[in-house]
C-alpha cells in the first residue's frame, strides 16, 4: 500500500468521524431551534408575565413575533438539510473506506 493511499484513507476516516459529529450537531441544533419556535411565545410575552425574569426581559429587544418565528423556521430547515447532507457524506465515506479495504484484500 502506497503512502499516498494511507494518507487518503486516514483523511477519509477523520472526515467520516467529523461528518457524523457535525450531522448530530446539526440535528440537535434543528431540534433546539424547533423547540425555540414553541417557546418564542414566552420571549415575546409582556415582561410582567415572567415574574422573576421581568428585569432581564425588560432589557431585551423583543422584536416582532412573526419575524422571530420566520427566522427560527428557516434555521430549522437549514440545519435539518445540513444534517441530511452530512449523513450522505458520512455514508459515502464509509462506503469508500469499505471499498478500499475490499480492493486491498482482492489484490
DRENBA-830763 format. One record per atom (N, C-alpha, C): residue number from 1; residue in three letters; atom name; y, x, z. Coordinates in Angstrom, 1 decimal, always signed. Atoms other than C-alpha are relative to their C-alpha. Example, Ala and Ser with C-alpha at 12.3 -4.5 7.8 and 13.67 -1.06 7.14 Angstrom:
! residues 2
     n   res   atom        Y        X        Z
     1   ALA      N     -1.2     +0.9     +0.0
     1   ALA     CA     -4.5    +12.3     +7.8
     1   ALA      C     +1.2     +0.9     +0.0
     2   SER      N     -1.1     -0.9     +0.0
     2   SER     CA     -1.1    +13.7     +7.1
     2   SER      C     +1.1     -0.8     +0.8
//
This chain:
! residues 107
     n   res   atom        Y        X        Z
     1   UNK      N     -1.2     +0.9     +0.0
     1   UNK     CA     +0.0     +0.0     +0.0
     1   UNK      C     +1.2     +0.9     +0.0
     2   UNK      N     -1.2     -0.8     +0.1
     2   UNK     CA     +3.3     +1.4     -1.0
     2   UNK      C     +1.0     -0.2     +1.1
     3   UNK      N     -0.9     +0.2     -1.1
     3   UNK     CA     +6.1     +1.9     +1.5
     3   UNK      C     +1.0     -1.1     -0.3
     4   UNK      N     -0.9     +1.0     +0.4
     4   UNK     CA     +8.3     -0.4     -0.5
     4   UNK      C     -0.6     -1.4     +0.3
     5   UNK      N     +0.7     +1.2     -0.3
     5   UNK     CA     +5.8     -3.2     -0.2
     5   UNK      C     +0.0     -0.3     +1.5
     6   UNK      N     +0.0     +0.1     -1.4
     6   UNK     CA     +5.5     -2.6     +3.5
     6   UNK      C     +1.4     -0.5     +0.5
     7   UNK      N     -1.4     +0.4     -0.4
     7   UNK     CA     +9.3     -2.9     +3.8
     7   UNK      C     +0.3     -1.4     -0.4
     8   UNK      N     -0.2     +1.4     +0.5
     8   UNK     CA     +9.4     -6.1     +1.8
     8   UNK      C     -0.7     -1.0     +0.9
     9   UNK      N     +0.7     +0.9     -0.9
     9   UNK     CA     +6.7     -7.6     +4.0
     9   UNK      C     +0.6     -0.1     +1.4
    10   UNK      N     -0.7     +0.0     -1.3
    10   UNK     CA     +8.5     -6.6     +7.2
    10   UNK      C     +1.2     -0.9     -0.1
    11   UNK      N     -1.2     +0.9     +0.1
    11   UNK     CA    +11.7     -8.2     +5.9
    11   UNK      C     -0.4     -1.5     -0.1
    12   UNK      N     +0.5     +1.3     +0.1
    12   UNK     CA     +9.7    -11.3     +4.9
    12   UNK      C     -0.4     -0.6     +1.3
    13   UNK      N     +0.4     +0.5     -1.3
    13   UNK     CA     +8.2    -11.6     +8.4
    13   UNK      C     +1.2     -0.3     +0.9
    14   UNK      N     -1.2     +0.2     -0.8
    14   UNK     CA    +11.6    -11.2    +10.0
    14   UNK      C     +0.8     -1.2     -0.5
    15   UNK      N     -0.7     +1.1     +0.5
    15   UNK     CA    +13.2    -13.7     +7.7
    15   UNK      C     -0.7     -1.3     +0.3
    16   UNK      N     +0.8     +1.2     -0.4
    16   UNK     CA    +10.3    -16.2     +8.3
    16   UNK      C     +0.3     -0.4     +1.4
    17   UNK      N     -0.3     +0.3     -1.4
    17   UNK     CA    +10.9    -15.9    +12.0
    17   UNK      C     +1.4     -0.6     +0.2
    18   UNK      N     -1.4     +0.5     -0.1
    18   UNK     CA    +14.7    -16.3    +11.6
    18   UNK      C     +0.2     -1.4     -0.6
    19   UNK      N     -0.1     +1.3     +0.6
    19   UNK     CA    +14.3    -19.3     +9.3
    19   UNK      C     -0.6     -1.1     +0.9
    20   UNK      N     +0.6     +1.0     -1.0
    20   UNK     CA    +12.1    -21.1    +11.9
    20   UNK      C     +1.0     -0.2     +1.1
    21   UNK      N     -0.9     +0.1     -1.1
    21   UNK     CA    +14.6    -20.3    +14.7
    21   UNK      C     +1.2     -0.8     -0.5
    22   UNK      N     -1.2     +0.7     +0.5
    22   UNK     CA    +17.5    -21.5    +12.5
    22   UNK      C     -0.2     -1.4     -0.3
    23   UNK      N     +0.3     +1.4     +0.2
    23   UNK     CA    +15.7    -24.6    +11.5
    23   UNK      C     +0.0     -0.8     +1.3
    24   UNK      N     +0.1     +0.7     -1.3
    24   UNK     CA    +15.0    -25.5    +15.1
    24   UNK      C     +1.4     -0.2     +0.6
    25   UNK      N     -1.4     +0.1     -0.5
    25   UNK     CA    +18.7    -24.8    +16.0
    25   UNK      C     +0.7     -1.1     -0.8
    26   UNK      N     -0.6     +1.0     +0.8
    26   UNK     CA    +19.8    -27.0    +13.1
    26   UNK      C     -0.4     -1.4     +0.4
    27   UNK      N     +0.5     +1.3     -0.4
    27   UNK     CA    +17.6    -29.9    +14.1
    27   UNK      C     +0.6     -0.4     +1.4
    28   UNK      N     -0.6     +0.2     -1.3
    28   UNK     CA    +18.8    -29.5    +17.7
    28   UNK      C     +1.5     -0.4     -0.1
    29   UNK      N     -1.4     +0.3     +0.2
    29   UNK     CA    +22.4    -29.5    +16.5
    29   UNK      C     +0.2     -1.4     -0.6
    30   UNK      N     -0.1     +1.4     +0.6
    30   UNK     CA    +21.8    -32.6    +14.4
    30   UNK      C     -0.3     -1.1     +1.1
    31   UNK      N     +0.4     +1.0     -1.1
    31   UNK     CA    +20.2    -34.4    +17.4
    31   UNK      C     +1.2     -0.1     +1.0
    32   UNK      N     -1.1     +0.1     -0.9
    32   UNK     CA    +23.1    -33.4    +19.7
    32   UNK      C     +1.2     -0.7     -0.6
    33   UNK      N     -1.1     +0.7     +0.7
    33   UNK     CA    +25.7    -34.5    +17.1
    33   UNK      C     -0.2     -1.5     -0.1
    34   UNK      N     +0.3     +1.4     +0.1
    34   UNK     CA    +23.9    -37.8    +16.7
    34   UNK      C     +0.2     -0.6     +1.4
    35   UNK      N     -0.2     +0.6     -1.4
    35   UNK     CA    +23.9    -38.3    +20.5
    35   UNK      C     +1.5     -0.1     +0.3
    36   UNK      N     -1.4     +0.0     -0.3
    36   UNK     CA    +27.6    -37.4    +20.5
    36   UNK      C     +0.7     -1.2     -0.8
    37   UNK      N     -0.5     +1.2     +0.7
    37   UNK     CA    +28.2    -40.2    +17.9
    37   UNK      C     +0.0     -1.2     +1.0
    38   UNK      N     +0.2     +1.1     -0.9
    38   UNK     CA    +26.9    -42.6    +20.5
    38   UNK      C     +0.9     +0.1     +1.2
    39   UNK      N     -0.8     -0.2     -1.2
    39   UNK     CA    +28.9    -41.0    +23.3
    39   UNK      C     +1.5     +0.1     -0.3
    40   UNK      N     -1.4     -0.2     +0.4
    40   UNK     CA    +32.1    -40.7    +21.3
    40   UNK      C     +0.8     -1.3     +0.5
    41   UNK      N     -0.7     +1.1     -0.5
    41   UNK     CA    +33.0    -44.2    +22.5
    41   UNK      C     +0.6     +0.3     +1.4
    42   UNK      N     -0.5     -0.4     -1.3
    42   UNK     CA    +33.4    -42.8    +26.0
    42   UNK      C     +1.2     +1.0     -0.1
    43   UNK      N     -1.0     -0.9     +0.2
    43   UNK     CA    +35.5    -40.0    +24.7
    43   UNK      C     +1.4     -0.6     -0.4
    44   UNK      N     -1.2     +0.7     +0.5
    44   UNK     CA    +38.0    -42.4    +23.1
    44   UNK      C     +0.4     -1.2     +1.0
    45   UNK      N     -0.3     +1.0     -1.0
    45   UNK     CA    +38.0    -44.7    +26.2
    45   UNK      C     +1.3     +0.3     +0.7
    46   UNK      N     -1.2     -0.3     -0.9
    46   UNK     CA    +41.1    -45.0    +28.3
    46   UNK      C     -0.4     +0.9     +1.1
    47   UNK      N     +0.3     -1.0     -1.1
    47   UNK     CA    +41.4    -42.3    +30.9
    47   UNK      C     -0.4     -0.6     +1.3
    48   UNK      N     +0.2     +0.6     -1.3
    48   UNK     CA    +41.3    -44.7    +33.8
    48   UNK      C     -1.5     -0.6     +0.1
    49   UNK      N     +1.3     +0.5     +0.0
    49   UNK     CA    +37.8    -45.9    +32.8
    49   UNK      C     -1.0     +1.1     +0.6
    50   UNK      N     +0.9     -1.1     -0.3
    50   UNK     CA    +36.3    -42.5    +33.5
    50   UNK      C     +0.1     +0.5     +1.5
    51   UNK      N     +0.0     -0.3     -1.4
    51   UNK     CA    +37.2    -42.3    +37.2
    51   UNK      C     +0.4     +1.5     +0.3
    52   UNK      N     -0.3     -1.3     -0.4
    52   UNK     CA    +36.9    -38.7    +38.4
    52   UNK      C     +0.5     +0.9     -1.1
    53   UNK      N     -0.4     -0.8     +1.1
    53   UNK     CA    +37.4    -37.3    +34.9
    53   UNK      C     +1.4     -0.4     -0.6
    54   UNK      N     -1.3     +0.5     +0.5
    54   UNK     CA    +40.7    -39.1    +34.5
    54   UNK      C     +1.0     +1.2     -0.3
    55   UNK      N     -1.0     -1.1     +0.3
    55   UNK     CA    +42.9    -35.9    +34.9
    55   UNK      C     -0.4     +0.8     -1.2
    56   UNK      N     +0.4     -0.8     +1.1
    56   UNK     CA    +40.8    -34.0    +32.4
    56   UNK      C     +0.2     -0.8     -1.3
    57   UNK      N     +0.0     +0.8     +1.2
    57   UNK     CA    +40.6    -36.8    +29.9
    57   UNK      C     +1.5     -0.3     -0.4
    58   UNK      N     -1.4     +0.2     +0.4
    58   UNK     CA    +44.4    -37.3    +30.1
    58   UNK      C     +0.6     +1.2     -0.7
    59   UNK      N     -0.5     -1.2     +0.7
    59   UNK     CA    +44.9    -33.8    +28.8
    59   UNK      C     -0.6     +0.1     -1.4
    60   UNK      N     +0.7     -0.1     +1.3
    60   UNK     CA    +42.6    -34.2    +25.8
    60   UNK      C     +0.7     -0.9     -1.0
    61   UNK      N     -0.5     +0.8     +1.1
    61   UNK     CA    +43.8    -35.4    +22.4
    61   UNK      C     -1.1     -0.8     -0.4
    62   UNK      N     +1.1     +0.9     +0.3
    62   UNK     CA    +41.7    -38.4    +21.8
    62   UNK      C     -0.2     -0.2     -1.4
    63   UNK      N     +0.2     +0.1     +1.4
    63   UNK     CA    +42.3    -38.7    +18.1
    63   UNK      C     -0.5     -1.4     -0.4
    64   UNK      N     +0.4     +1.3     +0.5
    64   UNK     CA    +41.0    -41.6    +16.0
    64   UNK      C     -1.5     -0.1     +0.2
    65   UNK      N     +1.4     +0.3     -0.2
    65   UNK     CA    +37.6    -43.1    +16.8
    65   UNK      C     -0.7     +0.1     -1.3
    66   UNK      N     +0.7     +0.0     +1.3
    66   UNK     CA    +36.7    -43.6    +13.2
    66   UNK      C     +0.0     +1.4     -0.6
    67   UNK      N     +0.0     -1.4     +0.5
    67   UNK     CA    +37.7    -40.0    +12.3
    67   UNK      C     -1.0     +0.8     +0.8
    68   UNK      N     +1.0     -0.7     -0.8
    68   UNK     CA    +35.5    -38.7    +15.2
    68   UNK      C     -1.4     -0.4     -0.5
    69   UNK      N     +1.3     +0.5     +0.4
    69   UNK     CA    +32.6    -40.8    +14.1
    69   UNK      C     -0.4     +0.5     -1.4
    70   UNK      N     +0.2     -0.5     +1.4
    70   UNK     CA    +33.0    -39.8    +10.4
    70   UNK      C     -0.3     +1.5     +0.0
    71   UNK      N     +0.2     -1.4     -0.1
    71   UNK     CA    +33.2    -36.1    +11.3
    71   UNK      C     -1.4     +0.3     +0.6
    72   UNK      N     +1.4     -0.2     -0.6
    72   UNK     CA    +30.1    -36.3    +13.6
    72   UNK      C     -1.1     -0.4     -0.9
    73   UNK      N     +1.0     +0.4     +0.9
    73   UNK     CA    +28.2    -38.2    +11.0
    73   UNK      C     -0.2     +1.0     -1.1
    74   UNK      N     +0.1     -1.0     +1.0
    74   UNK     CA    +29.0    -35.6     +8.4
    74   UNK      C     -0.7     +1.3     +0.6
    75   UNK      N     +0.7     -1.1     -0.7
    75   UNK     CA    +27.8    -32.9    +10.9
    75   UNK      C     -1.5     -0.3     +0.1
    76   UNK      N     +1.5     +0.3     -0.2
    76   UNK     CA    +24.5    -34.7    +11.5
    76   UNK      C     -0.7     +0.1     -1.4
    77   UNK      N     +0.7     -0.1     +1.4
    77   UNK     CA    +23.8    -35.0     +7.7
    77   UNK      C     -0.1     +1.5     -0.4
    78   UNK      N     +0.0     -1.4     +0.4
    78   UNK     CA    +24.8    -31.4     +7.1
    78   UNK      C     -1.0     +0.8     +0.8
    79   UNK      N     +1.0     -0.7     -0.8
    79   UNK     CA    +22.7    -30.0    +10.0
    79   UNK      C     -1.4     -0.4     -0.4
    80   UNK      N     +1.4     +0.4     +0.3
    80   UNK     CA    +19.7    -32.1     +9.1
    80   UNK      C     -0.4     +0.6     -1.4
    81   UNK      N     +0.4     -0.5     +1.3
    81   UNK     CA    +19.8    -31.0     +5.4
    81   UNK      C     -0.2     +1.5     +0.1
    82   UNK      N     +0.2     -1.4     -0.2
    82   UNK     CA    +20.2    -27.4     +6.6
    82   UNK      C     -1.3     +0.3     +0.6
    83   UNK      N     +1.3     -0.1     -0.6
    83   UNK     CA    +17.2    -27.8     +8.7
    83   UNK      C     -1.2     -0.1     -0.9
    84   UNK      N     +1.1     +0.3     +1.1
    84   UNK     CA    +15.1    -29.2     +5.8
    84   UNK      C     -0.1     +1.2     -0.9
    85   UNK      N     +0.0     -1.2     +0.9
    85   UNK     CA    +16.2    -26.3     +3.5
    85   UNK      C     -0.6     +1.2     +0.7
    86   UNK      N     +0.6     -1.1     -0.7
    86   UNK     CA    +15.3    -23.8     +6.2
    86   UNK      C     -1.5     -0.1     +0.2
    87   UNK      N     +1.4     +0.2     -0.1
    87   UNK     CA    +11.9    -25.4     +6.7
    87   UNK      C     -0.7     +0.4     -1.3
    88   UNK      N     +0.5     -0.4     +1.3
    88   UNK     CA    +11.3    -25.0     +2.9
    88   UNK      C     +0.0     +1.5     -0.1
    89   UNK      N     -0.1     -1.5     +0.1
    89   UNK     CA    +12.4    -21.3     +3.2
    89   UNK      C     -1.1     +0.6     +0.8
    90   UNK      N     +1.1     -0.5     -0.9
    90   UNK     CA    +10.0    -20.7     +6.1
    90   UNK      C     -1.3     -0.2     -0.6
    91   UNK      N     +1.3     +0.2     +0.7
    91   UNK     CA     +7.1    -22.3     +4.2
    91   UNK      C     -0.2     +0.9     -1.2
    92   UNK      N     +0.1     -0.9     +1.2
    92   UNK     CA     +7.9    -20.3     +1.1
    92   UNK      C     -0.3     +1.5     +0.5
    93   UNK      N     +0.2     -1.4     -0.5
    93   UNK     CA     +8.0    -17.0     +3.2
    93   UNK      C     -1.4     +0.1     +0.5
    94   UNK      N     +1.4     -0.1     -0.5
    94   UNK     CA     +4.7    -17.9     +4.9
    94   UNK      C     -1.0     +0.0     -1.1
    95   UNK      N     +0.9     -0.1     +1.2
    95   UNK     CA     +3.0    -18.6     +1.6
    95   UNK      C     +0.1     +1.3     -0.7
    96   UNK      N     -0.1     -1.3     +0.6
    96   UNK     CA     +4.4    -15.4     +0.2
    96   UNK      C     -0.7     +1.1     +0.8
    97   UNK      N     +0.7     -1.0     -0.8
    97   UNK     CA     +3.1    -13.4     +3.1
    97   UNK      C     -1.5     -0.2     -0.1
    98   UNK      N     +1.5     +0.3     +0.1
    98   UNK     CA     -0.4    -15.1     +2.9
    98   UNK      C     -0.5     +0.4     -1.4
    99   UNK      N     +0.3     -0.4     +1.4
    99   UNK     CA     -0.4    -14.5     -0.9
    99   UNK      C     -0.1     +1.5     -0.1
   100   UNK      N     +0.0     -1.5     +0.0
   100   UNK     CA     +0.4    -10.8     -0.3
   100   UNK      C     -1.2     +0.5     +0.7
   101   UNK      N     +1.2     -0.4     -0.7
   101   UNK     CA     -2.4    -10.5     +2.2
   101   UNK      C     -1.3     -0.2     -0.9
   102   UNK      N     +1.2     +0.3     +0.9
   102   UNK     CA     -4.9    -12.2     -0.2
   102   UNK      C     +0.0     +1.0     -1.2
   103   UNK      N     -0.1     -1.0     +1.1
   103   UNK     CA     -3.7     -9.9     -3.0
   103   UNK      C     -0.5     +1.4     +0.4
   104   UNK      N     +0.4     -1.3     -0.5
   104   UNK     CA     -4.3     -6.8     -0.9
   104   UNK      C     -1.5     +0.0     +0.2
   105   UNK      N     +1.4     +0.1     -0.2
   105   UNK     CA     -7.8     -8.0     +0.0
   105   UNK      C     -0.8     +0.1     -1.3
   106   UNK      N     +0.7     +0.1     +1.3
   106   UNK     CA     -8.7     -8.6     -3.6
   106   UNK      C     +0.0     +1.4     -0.7
   107   UNK      N     -0.1     -1.3     +0.7
   107   UNK     CA     -7.6     -5.1     -4.7
   107   UNK      C     -0.7     +1.1     +0.7
//
